[in-house]
Structure formats: structure tokens, C-alpha cells
């Protein structure tokens, strides 16, 4: 097998150790007080997807037509790391931009992450000032502080990803800034003895273990019981009206569209912050088992919300979901062909326009998009917004929401008389 970014084969010993670690999860959690928002869902037997028979046959009871609804415009999106969340942020940027909504923006690009979110970090916020419509940039979640800046009827949602692919992506992206990763050199070296490289509490090491758990505002270092883990997940479920799943992004977008009462074009998006396929490390089953064991709290979180996700798909209807996904995929393909040079993602060296060239960070090149130059002005605007990376779009919204005051030119009477 070709070795990419330190990937390789473990010997049989490591496979045995992987099984041992899987059986020996260290249960950890810090209880956090959450606002109770009742959200009930019937769990399906398995966490991996729809029942095979229903999925294959396109079966599913068709729900009765939904009553007319109004688009939701008060939104809190917990943007988790390495989960495809930049694609969701582009959707929120475009919707809020087109609707003239007010974003809760950080002074730079994150809300003092990895510190917990604080209302005072929102640009332009005042305790007695107006509330904001959309909050969607990187933060470590803190419900009470979020409630200080957002409307009480806000729709809370987030996204989770299998800890195996998440950890592989995090290693590639953050290797240069995470002490545990730097010491190891390669992902497989790290997996061989993670405790040798990882020091709890060391700045930057939150990227190296249970990153989802950390982003959701929980403490991955505090050891607790399985019962407390279940209680924490239940409280998260009460707070978040919907949790998307990276591995099923199209199904996620369909559910999101209907939960928010949005149009199809509101949720059509190009994938953002995307690595080239050649840079993705394919892990053997024994490696995956070790990563799930190392990130055991993320594994609990992921499997829990994977089950609630598919319970929601079941209520939505499998046949209905299949039809809506076809519509979504067709529309995305049309827009990519119409908007983009080459009809898809390009390497950063092939993107001349700095307004849509993605920021490069980590080991692997981040792909982006180049917009067709021959489009009509209104089409050019739409396509450029869809192609615009998160950082540039944030700067655009910042300038729109907080315009610089006009320059004051003082001219003396004598100068004016000349």
C-alpha cells in the first residue's frame, strides 16, 4: 500500500493492542448545565444508517403534507472542527447575506477558541443592545453565553463525523501546531503509543483527542461514569434541534432544509475546505479501532447522534428522502457546471482570484474553486458567493455589517479660497 503522510502497516501486535484498547475505554466527561429543549426521537437499532431493506427498496411511510411554514432566520450553528462544517457555514453566509441578517461575528475568525465562548467576544455586542440573527463561526460551545447574544427562538444545530476520519484529518491539518502530533511525526507512530506523546492539558493538545467532545463544551479530561456520559448526551440532544452527519451530507442538507423551511437553492453548496483525495490516509481496520478507542468520548457522541439522525430520516420517509437527494444533487451538478472553471474543485495554484482562493494551512493543499469569467453580472455574484471560502466571506460580511466611516477631509478657509 502506498504510504501517505506517515501511513503504513502495523504488525499483528498492534491489531491485538487495538482490540485491547477498544475494550478498555477510559470514560470521561464534565457535566455542563444546558437549557432544556425537549427533543424526542426513537432510536434505530444500529448507528450506521437506514435499515438495509428499507434503504435498498426506497421504502418508507409518506408523512402527511406539512402545513405552511415560515423560513427560520434565528440560527446557532456549532461549527465543529474537521467535519465539513465550512460547507454549512457557506450556506449560512449566503442565506444571511441575501436576507440582510445580522451575524454574530468574531473580531478575527474565531471566538477566542479554544477558550469557551463569551458574549463579549462578539463584535458590536452590548449587554443592553440588540440580539443577532446568525452565529456560525468556530467556538467552544457555552450555552448560557450564547443565549446572551442570540434570540430565544433560535434554532440550534451542529455536525458530527466518525472519529476515525476526523482524527486523520486533524493530524494532517494540525500536525505543525499540536505538541502531541509534532512529537510523534506520523499518525501511525502516534497511534503506536499515544500516551507517550500526549500530555493532558498542554496547549493545543485538545486537537489530538476527543475534539468533538471538546467543541461541544465538555471536558475530555474529567473522568466520569457511563451514566453521566449518557446524561450529557441527553442534555445535548435537548439543546440541539438537529445534528448533521458528515458521512451523509446530502441527507443532512435535506433535513436541514425542511427543518428551516428553506428553498432548495438555499442549501445547495459546493464543498469547502476540501483536501485533495491523494492526501487522505486510508487506515486499516486495526488502526481505526485504535483511533476510536483513543477518541472514545467522540465515539460515544458520534454514535448517539448518528442514531438520532437516522431516526429522523425514518420519520421523514426513505422514498421522500431519495427524491429530495436526487433534486439536490442534480441542482448542485448544474451549478458547478455553470459556475466553475473545470466544473469542479481546483488546486490553489490554479485559482488566480484571491477572493475565492482558500487559505492554505497544514500538510495537504486545500482545494477551491475558480468562477467562470464570462457570466452575466448577477450570475457572477451568485457563483462567486458559492465559491467564496469562509475567511473571505467573513471579511466581506464584517465590512458590510460594520462599514468603515467615510474619510473626513478638513479644508481650511484659506485653502478653499484658492
N, C-alpha and C positions, 0 to 999 in steps of 0.2 A: 504493500500500500504506500502511496506517495505520502511523504511527511510534509505537513504544512504547519508552520508556526509551532514547532515543537511536538506535533502529534506523532505517535508511534505505537508500537505494540508492547503491551505489558506481558510478562510471563504469567504462567498459570498461578504463581504465588499471589499476584495482585488480584486476580479474579477471586481467589479464595478470601483475600482480605476485604475485597469489595462486598462480598456477601456478608462477611462478619460485621463490617461497619453498618450495612443496611439494617441488620438485626439489632444493632446497638445504638440506635438514635439517642442523642442527648437532647432531652426535651427542655425547651427554653421559652420564656415569654415574660413580658412585663405587662400587667393589666393596665389598660388605658381607659379613662372614662369617655364614653361616647353618647351622643344624643341618640335616643331610641326612636328609630323609624321602622315601624313594623313592615317586614317584607317576608312573606311566607312563600316557600316553594317546596314541592315534593321532589325528593332526591331520586335520581335514577340509580339502578343497581351498580353501574360501572362509571368510572370517571372519564373514559376516553372518547366518548362520542355517542351518537344515537344508537339505539338497538340495531343490530345488523340487518334484521329482516325489514324493519321499517325504512331504514336508510336505503337499502337496495331497491325496495319496491316503490319508494316515494310515497308511502302510506302516511296517514295522519288525519285525524278528525279536523274538518274545516271549522274554525270558530265562526260564530255569528258576526255579521258586519259590525265594525266598531263605530260608535257614534262619532259625529264630527268633533274634531279637537282643534286646539289652538297650538301653534308651534311653541315649544318651550324655549325661553330666552334667558333664563337664570340657571347657569351651569357651573358645576365644580367638577373638574377632571383632575384626578390624582395622576399626574404623569410619572409613571414608574420607569426605571432605567432599563434599557436594552430589551424592551418589549414591543417595539414597533409603535411606541406612543407618539413619535414625531409625526406619523401619518395622521393620527387622530388630532393632534394639535393643528396641523394644516387645515383640517376640516373646520375646526372651531375658529381659527383665524379668519378663514374665508367667510364663514357664516356671520360672525360678529362684525366683520368689516362691511359686508354688504348690508347689514341691518342697522349699522350705526350704533352698535352696542359698546358699553364701556368695559374695558378689560382691567382686571386687577394685575398690574404689571410690576415686575421686579425692577430695581434700579439698574441692574445689568441683565443677566439672563436666567438667574436662579434666585430663589428667596433664601439667601444665606445658607443654602444647603452645604453640609449635612446637618446644620442646626435645625431644630423643629421650626415650623412655620410660625411667624409672628406678624400680626396685623400691621404693625408699624413699618414693616419692610415693604409694604405696598406703596408704590409711587402715588403721591397725591392723596393718600388716605388720611382722614382726621376722625377722631372718636365721635364727633358730632356731625360729620359730613355725610354725603350721600353714599349709598352702597353701590357695588359693582355688579355687572351682569355675568361676566365670564372670568373664571380663574382656571388657568390651564398650564402654567409653567412649573418647572421642577421645584418640588418642595418635599420636605419630610412632614407628613400629614399631622396636623393638630386641629381637631375638630373645633374646639372652643375658640381658637384664634381665627379659624376660617369663618366661623359664624359672625365674627365681628365686622367682616368686610363684605359678606355676601347676603343676599336676600334669604328670608326664612323659607321660601318655597323653592329654593334651588334644587336642581336635580344633580345628585352625586353619582359619579361613575368613575371606573378605573379600568385597568387592563393587567392581566397576568400572563406569564409564559412558563413553560416547562423549565424547571431549574437547571436542567442539563444544558439545553441550548442557551439559556440566559447566562449561565456561568461561563460557557465557552466564549460567548460574545463579550462578556465583561472582561475576561482575561485578555482578549485581543485588543480591546479598546482602552483599558485602563492599566495595562501592564506597566507603563512608564511612571505611573503616579501612585500605585498601590504597593506599599512595602512588602507585603507577603508575596505578591507576584514577582516583584523585582528580584527578590532573594532566590526564588525558585528557577527563574529563567525560562522554563517551558511549562505548559499546562500539565503535562504528564509527570514532570518532576514534582510539581506542586501536589498532584494527586497521590504520588507515591508516599508522601509524608506531610500532609497539610499542617499538622500541629507543629512541625519543625520550623515552618516558615511564618505561620500566622501567630500574631501576638494580639490578644483581645484588647480592644480599646485604643490601639495605635491609630493615629490619624490616617485616614484613607483606607484602612482595612475593612471598613463596612462594605466596600465593593467586593470583598473577597469571600463573604459568607452571608447567606440569608439576606440578600439585598432587597428582595420584595418585602420581607417582613420589616426590615428597617424603614423602607419608604412609606409603608402603611402606618408608621408612627410607633411601632412596637420595639421593644428592646431585645435584640437577639442574644444578649449576653446573660440575661437573668434566667436561671434555671427554674422551671415550674413543672407542674404535673400535666398529664394528658387532659385532665378535666378542665384545667384552666386554659389550655390551648383551644379546646372546643368552645369554651365560653367566649374567648376573644374572637374567634371566627364568627360566632353567632352575633356578637355585637357589631363586627364589621359589616355583616350582612344587613343589619338594621340601619346602618348609616348609608351604605352604598346601594342605590336603587338598581344598579346594573354593573356587573363586572364582565368585561370583554375577555376573550381568549385569543392570544396571538396566533396560535396554530389554526384558528378558524376565524380569520379576519373578515371574510365576506359574510359569514353568518352573523358575526358581531355587528357589522355595519347595518345589516338588515334589521336586527333587533334594535339597534340604537336609533335608526331612522324612525321606526314606529313608536318607540318609547318617547321620542322628542316631537313626534308629529311633523317631521320634516319631509321635503321632497327628495326624489331620487338624486338629483344633481347636488343637493346639499351634502350628501355623504359619499359621492364618487370622489376618489382621490388616487393620486399616484403614490407609490411607496416612497417614503423619505428615510434619510439616514441609513441607506442600504449599502451593505458591503458587497463586493463582487463575489460570486459563488466560489471562485477559486481560493478565496481567503478563509472560507469556512472549514473548520476542522471537523472531520467525521470521526465520531468516537465509537469505540467498540462497546458492547453491552456491559462488560465489566467496568469500564470507565464511567459509563452512565450511572451504574449502580453506586459507584463511589461518590459521584457528584451529588446524587440525590441524598445519600447518607450525610455528606458534608453540609449540604443545604437543607437539612431535614425540616426546618420550620417553613421554608419556602415551599417544600413539597407538601406539607400539610395545607398551606394556604392555597396552593395551586389546585390540588385535587378537590378541595372543598368547593371552590368557585367554578371548577370545571363541571362538577355535578349540578350545581345550581344553574349553570349556563345551559346545559342540555335539558334540564327540566323546563326551562323557559322556551327552548326551541320546540320541545314536545307540545307545550301548550299553544305555541304559535302555529304549529302544523308543519309536518315534514314536506308535504307536497307544496304547500304555500311557500315554504322557505326555499325549496328548489326553484320555483318560478321566479321568486324575487332575486335570488342569487344570479340567475341567468340574465335578468334585466340589468342588474348591477354590473356584471362582468362585460356584457355587451356594450353598455354605455361607456365604461372605462376604456375598453379597447377602441371605441370610436374616438374618444377624446385624445387618447395617446397618439393615434394615427394622425389626427387632425392637428394637434397642438405641437408635437415634438419632432425635432430633427432626429431621424433614425427611428422614430416610432417607439422609443423606449429609453431606459437609463443609459448614461454615458459616463466615462471616467472623467475626473476633474480636469484633466488636460485637454479634453475635447469641449469644454464649456467656456466660451470666451466671455460671456456676460457675467460679471461679478455679482450682479443682483440675484442670480439663480445658481451660482457655483457654491456647492456646500463646503462648510468649514471642515478641514482635514485634521483628524486627531486619532491617535492610536496607530497600530501597526498596519492596518489594511486601508486601502483607498476607499473613500466614501463616494458612492455614485450619485449623480444628479441628472438634471435634465436641461436641454437646450431647446428654446422655443423657436418655432418656425418664424422667420423674419418677415414673411410675405402675408401674414394675416391682417385682416382689417383691424382697425384700432380697438373696437370693443372686444373682438375675439382675442386679440393680443393681450388685452388686460386680463381676461378670464384665464387664459392659458398660463400667463406669467404668474398669476396668483396660485394656480395649482402646482406650478413648478418651483415656487419660491421656498427655499429652506427656512427652517424655524427661526434662525437667528436674524436673517434679513427681514423676515416678516414681522418679527417682534420689534425691530428698529423702526420699520415703516409704521406700525400701529402706535408706537411711542411718539413718533413725530406728529402723527395725525391727532392723537389724543392730548398731547402736551406741546402744541406748536410754539416754536421759538418766538419771542416778542419781536416786532419789527425794529430794525435799527433806527435809532434816534440820531438825526444829523443836526447838530447845533450850528447855525449860521449867524454870525454877528451882524448887526445892522450895517456896519461899515462894509462887511463882505457882501451882504446882499445888495448894496447900492452900487457895486462895481459893474 
